[in-house]
Each structure stands twice: as structure tokens, then as C-alpha cells.
Amino acid sequence: MRLGQEVQALPRTGRLNETRVGAATGRADALAWLADLFANAGVEEPRREARIALCQAAGLRPAALIAWPEAALGEAAASRLVDVARRRAAGEPLSRIAGQREFWGLALAIAPDVLDPRSDTETLVEAALGRLGARRGDALRLLDLGVGSGAILCALLSECPRAHGVGVDVSPAAAAIARRNVEALGLTGRAEIRLGSWSDGLSGPFDLIASNPPYIPSDDIDGLAREVRDFDPRAALDGGRDGLDAYRAILPASLTLLAPGGSLLVEVGAGQAADVLALAASAGLVGLETRRDLAGVARVVIGQRAM
């Protein structure tokens, strides 16, 4: 039996007030209350999110829900749980509430000023490492354009032990979060975070450039899921009228920054791969290809500077 099934089978130890939990509330009851609350609020996978929220608020490991389902929350955990429940039911992602997101196995601090890194972007990291291949152990130079929280840069540096990386962002607040994550992960000596607009002021050569730029068409932002629309910074989402403004800046500039044979990888939105491939070809990049994410969406466009 899987952990999720075990937790779902936990017994209820009593009825809960519909609007609150207290210090004496058992863990199983709190889990059931949260799942019902989240389901009614339209949260996807409410049982899973309830489990994560309860562990987050009460400082528990998931196995503790199975081992001691009747244990009371206690005053402090109950108070935190009510706050987490209220905020998640209003649409705020649990990662935002915790101020932390796990990405590529790394614990990253996030804040309202940066995009919340999501699993789709791990497709870009995986593709980048595939392009580097046996060179991952070399003294590479890497560049992350629009570094945000530092997720991509930190993930690549964690897998390339001799590499040095530069991350660039136009937002001072985002750059501060990226520096915080670089320091927390012990990468300070191999990473530099700069303020700037895309490639302005940069000089190569870089062996690899990666970017997850804003790519949502401006008119589509209001129709996004509330977890994205209301909590990710608009500047990290808005890609202009057709969603392609950032690529028009990044792709041509990459040719002047890449080493001969170096690779550029950019994340793209659903249905954008063909347009970005055309822009990359016009810019002079060669060896063009795409990578699909776990949902089968062409999520990453890859190009190369000719040798």
C-alpha cells in the first residue's frame, strides 16, 4: 500500500467544527477537514495538498500521520494550520506559504518577487545536462538569463562541480533571492548574480546558456489559474502580445555570447515551439531540436552556435 493510500485510510476520531480546528484536534481529523475544505475551494488533488499542508503546519513527516493518527495537534500547530488552510483555500500555493520550493532536489527560497519554479522547468535542466554530456566535469561557463530564484543556475552548478555560472535578472528583488539561494547551497564561489536586461553588458564565451523567460501572451494572463495569475509576478509571466518578445531578444544575442559549438536552451509555452524554432533559425542557430515535458508538451527549444 502506498503512503497516500495509507493516509487516506486513517480513521476519523470525531467531528470537526466546519470553520476551525483546535489544539485537541487529532491529526486524522485535521487531514479530513483540510481535504474537504480544499475540495470545496477547487484545489486540485485536495487530499494530497491537505497532507502536505498538515505536515508543513505541524512540522511532521508524512509517516507520522500513519503512525500516530489520533495525536492532538497542539495549540501552535493548530494556529498555523488554520492560517495555512485559509491562504491555500484562497488560491495561494503551498510553496508560497512556506516560502520554499523543492527543485531538482534542492530546497530553494522563493518570494513574491520571483517566479515559483515548477517541475516543467526541470525538463530544461535535464536537457542541458544531456547536451553537456561527458563535459559536465569540465571548467564550464554557464549563463542563466532571467535567473529569478536561481533555480536553473543552482541545479546546473550542483551537477557540474567545476563550472562557474552567471545569472542575470532585471529585478533587484529577484537577484537578491537568487543570491540567497546561491549562498545557502554553498555555490557562492562559483556563481555570480548580476542586475541587467537579458544580455546587456555581458561578454562570452559561455559553453551553455539557459533561460526560462516570460512567455505568456499579455491577453492570456487573466485566464491563468489563480495560483499563477494572482501569485507569480506579472513581469515573470508577460511575454508581450504574442508571448515571444523575450525570445526576440535572447536568441540573436546568444550567438555573440556562446562559444563555438555552445548550446542555448529556452523554455517555451504550450504551442510555441514551432514559432521559437523559426526565430532561432532566423537568428543563425543550428542543430535545432525540442524536448518534451512529462505531459508530452514540447517544453524546451535547443539550438547551437555553429563550430
N, C-alpha and C positions, 0 to 999 in steps of 0.2 A: 504493500500500500504506500502510495506516495505521501509526502509530507502534507500537501494541500488537502488530500482526501482525509488524512488523519485529523487535521484541524477541523475540517468541515463536520466530521463525525463527533466532535466534542459535545458532551451533554450540556444543556442549559440548566442552570442551577436556580432559576427563578425568573420572574418577570421584571422587566425594566420599565422605569418611567420613560415615556416616549421622548422626552426632551433632555434628559440628563443622566449622567452616571455619577456615582459617589465613591467614597473611599472603600465601602464594604462590597462594592460590585465585584463579582467574580470575573476572571478573565474570559471564560467561555461566554458569559452573558454579554460582556463588553464587546466581544467579537461579533456576536449575533446582532447586537444593537447597531454597531458600526456598519455591518454588511447591509442591513435593512435601510439605514439612513443613506448610504451611498447609492444603493439601488434606486431609491426614490428620487435621489438627486440627479440621476442619469449618468453616474460614474461607470465607465466600462470596467468589467471584471471587479465588481464590488467586493466579492469575498476575498480576492487576492489583495486588493488595496486595503481592505479592513485589517487583514493580517499584518501587512507592512506598517500601517498606521498605529496599530496597537503595540507592536514591538518597538516602534520608534518612540512613542509617547511614554511607554512604561520601561524602556531600557531593557527589553527582553530579547533573548534569542528565540527563533521560532520553535525550537524543541521544547522550550519551557511552557508553551501553550498546551502541548500534548502531555507533558509530564505532570503539570500542576494546574489543570483547568479551573479548579474551584478557588484557587488562591485569590485573595482580595487585591484590588489594585493599589490601595493606599491613597492617601489624600493628594500627594504631589502628582502621582501618575494620573489619577482621575482628572485633576485640573488640567494637566497637559493634554489629556485625551479629548476632553470637551473642546479645547481650543483647536486641536488638530482636526477634529471632526467638523467643526463649524467652517474652518477655512477650506478643507477639501470638498465639502459639500457645496461650497460657493464656487468651486472650479479651480482653486489653487492647487497645482501639482504637489505631491508629497515631497518631491525633491526641492521645490521652492520653500516649502515649510521647514524642511530640515536644513536648508542652505547647503546641501551637498548632493552630488550626483556621482554614482559609480560609472566610470567609462574606461573601457579596456582594462578592467581590473584595478583601476586607480581611483582613489577617493578624491574628488575634486570639489573645491568650494565653488558655489555659484551665488549670484546676487541678482537683484532686479535689473542690473545694467548689462548683463550678458545673456546670450542665448543659452538655454538649458540643453546641453549636449545629449543627443539621443542615439539609440543603437544603430539607426540607419547610417550614421556617420562613421561607425566602426568599419563599414564596408570600405570607406576611403582609406582608413589606416591599413586594413588588410591588403588592399590593392597596392598601396605604396610599398609595403614591406615585400610584397611579391615582386614588384619592379626592381627593388634593390637587390633581392636575392642574396647571393653569397657576399655582396659588398656591405651587408649590414654591419660587419665588424670593422669597416674602414673608417678613417677620419673624414666623414662626410660633412658637407654643409647643407643644412635644410632650411627651408623658409615656409612659414605659415602666414598667409595673407588673410587678415581678418581674424586674428588669433582668438578673440573672445575670452573664454575661460582658460584657454591654453590646452584644451582637451587633445586636439590633434598633435600639437607640438610635443606635449608631455608624453603622449602614447608612443610617438615615433622615437623620441630620445630614450625612453625606457627600453626599447627594443634594439637600439643602435648605440652601444655603450661608448663608442669613441666619437660619435657625431656631435657637432655643435649646431645649434639652431637659432634662428631669428624669428620672432613673432611680431607682427605689426597690426596695430588697430588704431582707428581714428578716435576712439573713445578713451579718454583718460581713465574713466572708472573701470572699463573693461581691462585696460592694460594693468591696472592695479590688481585686479583679481587674478590675471594671468601670472603676474609676478608672485603673488601669494602662493599660487599652486606650484609654480616652479620651485620656490623655496621649500615648501612643505614636502615636496617629493625628492628633495636633495639634488636638484638639477641646476642650481644657480650657476655653477661653474661652466655649464655647457649651454646655457640659454640666455638670450638677450631679448627683452621685450621693448619695442620701440613704439612711439606715437607717430602716426602718419597715415596718409591716404594711399592705400594699396602700395604701389612700388615706388612712390615718390622718395627720392633721397637714398635709395638702395643701390648697392653695387654688387655684382656677382663675382665669380660664378657660384651658382648653387647646383648641387647634384640632384636635388629634388625640391619642387615647390608644390605645396598642398594648400587648398582653400575650400572652405565651406561658406561661400558668400551669400548675401541676401538674394533670394530668387523667387519670391512670391510676387506675382503681378499686383500692383498697388490696389486695383479694384477688387482683388480677391481676398484681401486681408480680413475684411469684416465678416467673411463667411467661414473663416477658420474655426476649428474647435476652440472653445473658450480657454482651455489650458494653454493654448498657444497665443491666441489673439489678445487675451487680457493680461498675460504674464510675461511673455517674451518681449524684449524691447523692439519697437517697430523698426528701428534702424537696422536691426539684425534680420528682419524679415523682408522689407520692402525692396524689391528688385527693379522698381520702375514700371512703366506702362506695360511692358511685355515680360517683365521678370528677368531680363537679360542684360541690364545695364552694367552690372559688375563684371560680367564675362567680357564685355566690350573693352573694359579697362585692363583686366588681368591677362587675357590671352595674348594680345600683342606685346605687352610689356615682358611677358615671360621669356620671349626669345632673347632679349638683351640680358636677362639675369641667369638663364640656365647655362650650365657647362655643355659643351658638345656631347650629345647623347643623353643629356639630363632629361628628367621626366617632370611633367606637370599633371597634377590630378585635381579635379574640381568636382565637388558635389553638385548635383543638379536635381531639380524638382521632377515630379512625375510628368512625363510627356515632353520634357525639354531636351532630352539627349540629342535628338537629331539637329535641332537648331544650334546647340552648343558645338556639336561636331562640325557643323558648317562654318561657324565662327572660327573654330580652331584651325580648320583647313585654310581659311582665308588669311589667318594670321601667319601661316607658314609652318605650323606644327605638323609633324609627320607621325607615322605609326599609330594612328588614331584608333581607339577602341573604347568600349564601355565595360563596366562591371555592374552586375545586378545585386540588389539587396536581398534579404531573406524573403521578402514578399514578391520577388521577381521583377521589381521595378528597376529600370536602367538608372542607377543612382550615381555613378561616377563616370566622368569622361576623362580619358587619359590621352595625353599627347607627348611628343618628344621633340627636342631640338635635334636636327639632323647632325650627324657626325661630320 
